[in-house]
Amino acid sequence: MFRSGLIAIMCLASLSLLGAADFNWGIKYGLGSSTLHGVDRDYDLSYDFYLHDYSSGTSYDGRLTVRSQENKDGLAQNAGLYASTKLFRKTDSIGLRAELLWHRYVFNHHFNDAEINAGSIYLAETFPGTVSGRVQHTVDYLTLPVLISMNQELSEAQKEKSYQGAFVYLGPSFSYKLDQSRSSYGGIKGFQRLAAGDEATNFTDPYHTSEKLPNGIEELNSLKTDLVVGAGFTLKDILQFGLGKDEFVFDFRFTMGMGDLGDAGIRDAVNLRSIMFSIGSRL
């Protein structure tokens, strides 16, 4: 997957070295929102409990489970380099655009008086009946979009003005996961610490231990492929103080995951989507 993206970037870099008139590159930053989609987008927190008895050994003592009721979006960001060139030109033109981006997805699972399902009398007596709170997930990717664009062509007189034309684009994006983390807030944080037997809680029963069950959302696959669709426009001479070429690219894009990302083998049919507004500066 990454090979095609790297080839595109190398081709564009070669055009720059050869002095291609239609080649341009720059830096960009985007801000927007991201969400988790799929039939398994709800978040389960499940623990198996075991009873340890010196005379009879270890026995299974039930499962504790709570499931989120709401899945909400979070703040998405991306930043990096872009490069583009025009391949064919008639009335308008067809171009190739490649980018190398850091892309952060954030999404949230909310628990609003979520029912705690206890699999034994001991668990029902030890844990409250409901819990509220939030779990925030953050996933960082190194991303290579490879895009085909259709660009508006202007006359020489129009090019003297600030507006430099609009464009639309479409193409795949290939991503490698850099990092994934999560943070808990409210009552759900206390529930997790209690279920895990954290010494800072009042759960000091020496006869019981717990084991957290895997969840596909907590460990997403390292590689993912997306479909990117977007549109934008270019303005020049808007700052009048010579930042780079004083030419800025504004674009709005939708990125949609093309496959399941869950990596636990259970409840793994999920994918990520984002909507981003970006500003790029031509260098």
N, C-alpha and C positions, 0 to 999 in steps of 0.2 A: 504493500500500500504506500509506504513512504517513498519507495523507489520512484514512482511516477511523479510525486510531488517534488522530489529533489531534482529529477531530470528537468522538470519545467522551470525550476528556479535557475538551474545551471544554463539552460537555453536562454533565458531572459538575461542572465548576467553576461553571456557571450555576446548578445546583441548590444549590450551597453558598451562592452570593450570594442566592438566593431563600429561604434558610433551611429547606431540606428537612430534615425530622426524621431521615430515614434515611440522610443523606449522612455519610460519614466519610472522612478521608484521613490519611496519615501517611508515615513513612519506613520503609525496610526494608533488610535486608542478608541475603544468602544465601551459603551455602558448600556445596560438593559436589564432584562429579567430572564430567569431560567426556571424550568419546571421539570418534574419527573412524570413520565407517562407510562402507560402499560397496565395490563390486567393485575399485575402484582405490585402496584405502586404504593399500597398501604404498607405500613412498617410494623412488623411484629417484634416484640421483645419477649423471648421465651427462655425459660430456665428449667432444667431438670434437677430435682433434688434427690439426694441420697441419704439414707439413714445408716449410721455406723454404730454397730452394737458389738461389744467385745465377745459376747457369747455366740451370737448367730451370724456375725459378719456384716457385710454391706448389702443393703437392699434398696430398691428404687422406691421413692416416697412421693412421686407425683410431679406434675409439670405446672409451672406458673407462666401464664401468658397474658399479655395486654396488647391490643392493636390500636393504631392511630385511627382517628375518624376523618381527619382533613389533611390534604396534601396541598401546600401553598408554595408559591414561587419565592425566589430570593434574588438578590442583586448579582447580576452577571457582569463580567468584565473581560475584555481582551486587549492585548497590546502587542505590537511587533512591527514587522517590515512588510511592505508590499512592493511588487514590481509588475509592470504591465507593458504590453506592446500591441500594435495593430497588425493583424494578419492579412486581411482583405479590406479593400476600400472601394465603394461605389458611391451611391447617394449617402449612405451611412457606412459604418465599418464594423468588422468583426475582429475582436481582440482576444488575447490570452492574458490572464491575470493569475499570479501566484502570490501566496502570502505565507509567512512564517510567524505564528502567533502563540502567545501564552493565552489560554482561554480558561477562565474560571466559571464553573457552574455552582450555584447555591440553591438548595431547595429545603423545605421545612415540612416536618410531620408534627401535627398538633394532636394532643390528647385532651379532650374536654370531658372530664368526669368519665373517662374510659373505664369500662368494667374489667376488673382483674379476674381472670378465670383460674381458680385454684384446684389442683387435682388431688388434694388430700385434705383431711380435717386439720392437720397441723398447719398447712399453708393458708387455709381459710382463716384460721385463728391468728396467724402471725402477721398477715398483710391486710391492709384496708381493702374495702370492696371496690373503690374506684380511685383513679388518679388523674391529675391534670398536669399539663406541661407541654414542652416542645423539644424536639430534637432537630438541630440544624446540621445539614450535611454540606460539605464543601469538597469539590473535586476539581483539580487542576490538570490541564492537558497541554501538551505541545501539539499544535495543530497546523496542518498543511492544506489549505484550500487551493484547489486548482480549478479555475473558473473560465468559462467562455463568456465573453461580454459582447453586447451589441451597443455601439456607441453613436451618439448623434454627432454628425459632422457639420461644422459651421463654415461660413464664407470668411474670406480674409478680413472683411470689414467687421463682421461679428466677433472675430477673435480679438479685436482691439478692445472690446468691452470686458467687463468683469466676468460675466457669465461665459463659461467655456464648454457648455454642453452637458447633456444627461446621458445616462447609460443604464442598462439592465444586465444582470448576469445570472448564470446558473452553472452548477457543477458540484463535484464531490469534494469532501473534506476528510482527511485522514488524520487520526489523533492517537497520541500515545499518552497514557496516564502518568503524570508526574507525582501526584500526591492525592490522598483522600483522607479526610478527617471528619469528625462529627463532635458536636457539643450539645449537652443536655441542659435544660432550664426548667425551673419550677419543680413541681412535685415529681415529675418523671425522673429528675436527677437523683432525688432521694430514693425513689423506688429502685433504680438501678444499683445504687450503692448498697441498699439493704439486701437485694436479691443476690448480689455478688459476695455478701458477707464482709463488707468493708468494716475494718476495726473501728472507724469513726462513727459507725451507727450503733444502735442498741442490739443488733443481731449478734449475740454472743453464744448461741447454741453450739457446743462443741461436738454434738452428735450428728449434725447435718452439714453437708456441703452441697454446693450448687455448681452446675455446668451450663454456661450460656450456649444456646443453640445458634448455629450459623444463620445468617440472613443474606440473601443475594444483594440487597441494597448496600450493605456495609462494605462489601469487597467487589466493586465493579471490575469488569474485564479491563485488561491493560490497553487493548486496542479497540478502536471504534471507528465506524464510517458514518458520515452524515451527508445529507443533501442540503446544499446552500442555495437559497434564492434571494436576490436582492436588487436594489435600484439605488441610484444616486445621481449627484451632479457635481460639477467642479466650478470653483470661483477663483479668480486671481486678483491681485492688487487690492485686497480688502483691508490689509493692515498698514500698508504704506511705510513699513520700516525695515523691509529687506530680510525677513525671516526665511531663510532658504531661498526658494524661488517665489515666495509670497503667493503660492498656489495651493489651495486647500480642496480636498475631496471629502464630500459628505455622503454617507450612504446608510441605508436602512436594510437590514437583512434578517432572514428567518433561517435558522439551522435546525434540522430535524434528524434525529438518530434513525439509522436504517436497519438496526438489528438489536436483539436483546443483549443487555449489558450485565445482568446479574451473574455472579460468579460462585454461587453457593450450591447450585444444583437443585435448590428448592426456592419457590417463589422468586424466580429470576427473570420473568418476562417484563422488563422495564427498559425505557430508553430516555434520553435527555433531549430537551428542546430549549432553544433560546431565541429571543428577539433582541437585536442589538442596533443601536444608533452609533455610528463611528465618525470620527473626524481624522483625516489624514493630511499630513503636510509633505508636499513634494520636495525632495532634496536634490 
